[in-house]
Amino acid sequence: MSIKPVLVSALSVALMVGGAAVADAQPQQDSPEPLQAQKLTAERAAALLNAKVENGANGAKIIKTMYKLDGWQYELLLVFPSHGQTFDIISPLTAAKAKVTPAQMQGMQQVNNQLAAKKMAFVVDNKTGMIYFDNWDWQTDLTDQQFTNVLAEHCNIIRNNYDLWKQP
């Protein structure tokens, strides 16, 4: 399995933004109307993450940031294609030319089989040898809290499967 070509291009052009934190995603107390989902744009996601939006290939917008959760720090790359209907979340987990044991590869495949319906997978890029966790095709009709929940699930899967991608 390999990363979509557009995502590999996005990875190479994104600039690192460090030390971001998630803004408080709770609705305001004085709001008389229920919180409704509005379109999650790259700009809105960047504001929630205290990050910057970069322009990528084919009109895509890219956010690259560090995200802290439960004492762990995750590198997140959010890619918003030009059509604006979906976005992907990608986390590089290793440097280039990662050493992956057969047991790790088998474990990743088993986890990927369980996650297939959620459109999530551990990916080894055939060109670079890097391991990524890819979480793709999210619809952009999310509330701020739903977006925060998506990020938490993404990070928890990475943390819970550390043995599959850790390096010696």
N, C-alpha and C positions, 0 to 999 in steps of 0.2 A: 504494500500500500504506500502511496506517496502523496505528498501535499499537492493540492491544486496549483498549477503553474502561476496563477494570479497571486496566490498567497506567498509563494516563494519570492516573487518580485516584491511584494509588499514588505516581506521580512527584510530584504536587503536595503530598502530605501527608508525604512522607519528610523527615527531618531529616538534615543532613550531619554525618558523623562523620569527622574527618580523621586522617591519619597512621597508618593501621592497617597491620599487618604479618601475614603468614601464620605461624602457629605451626609448629614442627617437626612434620611429619606422618609421621615414621618410626615403625614399631612399636618398642616397648621391647625391649632385648636379653634381659631376663630373662623374657619372656613365652613359656611353653611351648607355647601353642596358636597356630595360624596366625591372622593378622589376618582377621577376618570383617567383611563389610559390616554396618553397623547403619544404622538409618534416619537420614538426614540431616535433622534438624529445623532450623528457623530458629535456635533457641537454640544448637545445636551448630555451625552455620555461623558464627554471630556470635562464638562463642568462638574458633574457628579464625582468624577475621579480626580479633579484638580489637575488635569493634564492638558496637553495641546493636541490639536488636530493637524495632521500632516497630509499633504496631497500625495496619492499613490498613482500607480499605473491605471489606465483606462477610466480615470475619473473617480476612482475609489478614494475614500477618506480613511485615514489610519490613525489610531491612537495607540501609543506604546507607553506603558507606565508600570511602575511597581505597585503592588497591591498587598497590603498587610492584613492578615486574618489569623486570629488565634495563635499569635507568636511565630507564624510562618510568613515569609515574603515570597510573592509570586510575580513573575514577569508576565504581563498581559499584553497581548496585541489584539486590538479590536479592529476588524476590517469591515467597513460599510461600503458595499459596491455602489456604483453610481445610480442604480435603479432605486435605492433607498428603501426597499421593502424588507430586507433582511440584514443581518450582520453575523460575523463569525468571531469567535474568541479563540485565540491560539496562545499557548504557553510553551516557549522553548524550555526544555528541561535539562539539556546537556549542551556541552560545547560540541564542535565538529568532531567527527570521527569517534563517536561514542563507542565504548566497548560493551556490546550486548551479548550476554550469554544465551545459549539455547533455551535455558529455563526461563530467563526473562522474556525472550521472544515468545515462547509458548504461553507464558502468563499474560503478556499483553494481548495476544490473540484471544485468549479466554475472556479477559475483561472486555475487549472490543466486541465480542459476540454478545455479551450481556448489555452493552451500551448502544448497540446498533440502532435500536428503535428510537433512542434519544438523540441520534445524530452526533455522537461523541466517539472519539477514538484516540488511542495512543498511536503515533505515527513515527516511523523511522524514515527520514528523508534519504532517498537513495543517492542523491548527489553529494550531500554534505556529511551524511552519517549522523546528523543530529536527531535527537528524540524530542517530539513535540506532543502536547495534548491538544487536540483540535476539537472544537465544539462549534458546529456550524449550522447555518440556516435558521437563526433565531428571527422571529418576526419582530418588527419594530413597534408594535402596539403594546408596549409595556409601561406600567407605572414605574416610578422611581424605586418603590419597594420590590416589585417583581424583578427589576433589573439587578438590584442588590442581591436578591435570592438566587438569580441565575449565576452571578459571579461567585457566591458562596458555594453553590453546588459544584461548579467548575473546580474551584480550589480544593474542596473537600475530596473530590475524586482523585486529584493529583496527590494530596497528602496521604489518603488511605491506600494508595498503590505505590508508595515510595519505593518499595523493594523491587518493583518492576523496572524502574528507570535509574536507580542510584548507580553511581559509578564507583569502582574500586579506588 
